[in-house]
Structure formats: structure tokens, C-alpha cells
Amino acid sequence: MAQIKLMEPMKATTLPCSLVAAMLILATSLTCQAQGTAFNYNGRLTDGNAPANGSYDLTFTIFDAGVNGTAASGSVTNLAIEVTNGLFSVELDFGAGVFNGAARWLELTVRTNGDSLFTTLSPRQQLKPVPY
């Protein structure tokens, strides 16, 4: 006949409170890193009916409305942006406080590199949140 042997129950152990607190602080610091305010903007620019090519100066301003409205930021200027087959990409940083949950629109102005006057492009582009 087979014998059945009972195992002793495991003893519960306790960790010192300071060790538990240190582990929680470490876990929190590893997962709670602040996000920056910069983002990438990819655009398409045409010159007449053809895709633009060359070097352009671009300014970007955030507004609180698609038409008229109030500027919610200062302008960010990017000089000598290369546009190829109408496509360009820039990094924009309007700083903290601009994106507070309210609707926002991006206004672009453009000039050929070295020209004196900027042309405002229309319509403004509505900015929508996306996951990262």
C-alpha cells in the first residue's frame, strides 16, 4: 500500500516596510517619465499645380479656431526646409500649456528661401491627438 506524506505548509515571510517602500519608489520612477512637448509634422506643399521642390522657409502658429480666432502660441520658424516632390517633415515644439485639451489648428506660412514675404496657407489644419 502506498504511503501519503503530507508536506509542511509554507511559512509566510514579511519584508521590512523600508524595502517595500523602496521597491514602490523604484517601480514608479521607471514608469513615470515626463513626455516632451515636441512633435513631428509631415506636410505636402505645391507650387501652382505641381509638387514643390527646393528650399523653403516655414512658420507655424497654433490657433484656437479654424478661421479667425486667437493665437494659442508664438510662431515657430523653420528656415531652409528641404521640400522634395512636395513633401517635407519638421519637428515643432510650442512648449508647455499650448495643448490643454481644447481644439487647436495649425496655421502655416511659407516663402521661398531668401524671399522677404511669407504667404499664409489656407485652410488651417486641425490638430488631433494620436497615441504614441
N, C-alpha and C positions, 0 to 999 in steps of 0.2 A: 504494500500500500504506500502511496506517495505521501511524503510529508509536506505540509504547507508551513512556510516560515513567514511570520509577519515582520515587516520592516518597521523600524522606529520612525515616528513622524519627524519631519524636518523641523528644526528649531527656527523660529523667526529671529532675524537679526535686525538691529536698528543701526542706522547711520547717524553720526553726530549731526546736529542741526547745522553747524557751520559748513559741513561737507555738502549737505543738501542745498543750502543757500548758494554755495559757490558753483554747484552744477547748474542751478537755475539761471544764475547770472551769466555763466558761460554760454548756455544754450540761447538765451535771449540776445546776447551780443552777437552771436553768429547769425541770427536770423533777422535782426532789425537794423539793416543798413539803410541809410538815407539814400533816396534816389536824387539824381541831379535834375536840373531844370532844362537841360539842352535836349533837342530832338532833331532828327533828320527830316528835311523837306525835299522831296523829289518833284520837279516840275517839268513842264513842257512849254517851250517858247517858240512862237512862229514869227517870221519876218514876212509880212504880207500873207500869202497863202502857202509859203514854203517853210519847212523847219529851219529855225535859226541855227547858225554856226558861227563860232567866234568867241570873243571875249566880251562879256557884258558886266556892267555894274548893276547890282540889285539891292533895293531896300525893302525891308519887311516891317510892317506895323500891325499890331493886334488891335482890333476894334470890337466894340460890344454890339454892333449891328451890321447887317449886310449892306445897308445903304445909310449914308449919313452917320449917325451915332457918334460916340466919343472914343478916342484912342485909349486903349487899356494898357498901353505900353509905350515906351520910347521906340524909335526906329532902330533897326539893326541893319547896318550896311555891309554888304559883301562886295568887295572890289575884284575885278578881273576874274569873274567866274567863267570857266570854260563851258560853252554850250556846244554839244555835238549832236547833229541830227535832231535838234530841238530839245534835247534832254539835258537836264542839269540836276545836281544834288548839292545841298548846302546843309550845314549844321547851324541851327538857330538856338539862341539862348536869351530869353526875355527876362530871366531872373525869377525870383520867388514872388508869389502873390498874384501873378497875371492869370493863372489858370486856377480859379477858385470854385469851379463848378458851373459858373454862368456860361452861356453860349458865347463863342468867340469866332471872329472872322479874321482872315489874314489878307491884308492889302499889300500888293507888290507894286513897286515902281521899277522901271528899267531904263537904262541908257546904254548905248554902245560905249565900250571902254574909251574914256577920254572925252566924250561929248559933255557939254555943260548942262543940258536939261534932262531931267527924268520924265518919263511918260508913265502915268498911272494906268495899270491894267485893270480891266473890269470884266466880270464882277469879282468882288471879294470872294475868297474861298472859305467856306465854313470849316472850322477845325472840329474834329470829333475825337473823343477819346478812343484809344485802342489798347488792348492788353499787350504787355511786353513779355 
